[in-house]
Amino acid sequence: MPAISQDLRSPGPAVDAFAITPSDTVNYTQGIARGLYIGGAGNVVLVTPQDNVVTFTGVLVGTVLNVCSKRINATLTTATNLVGLM
């Protein structure tokens, strides 16, 4: 089976997923996530690959945020059951 490229610019569905544990200092070990699934409503504070910190307020259960991230900060993130999409 050929390797799957992680080109963040290419359209299409995610090819992998992983559970996210928010941290203020530790980036994902899996690499850059192309999207984020929200399993429990709340606020999400994410860090982009360019180190911009962005707060999404009042994200609803079941939302998929189509934004690349390298980390979800624990401070001020109240959403739960977060899943990174790759």
PyMOL commands that set and color helices and strands:
alter all, ss='L'
color gray80, all
select strands_A, chain A and resi 17-19+35-40+42-47+53-59+64-65+71-72+80-85
alter strands_A, ss='S'
color yellow, strands_A
deselect
rebuild
show_as cartoon
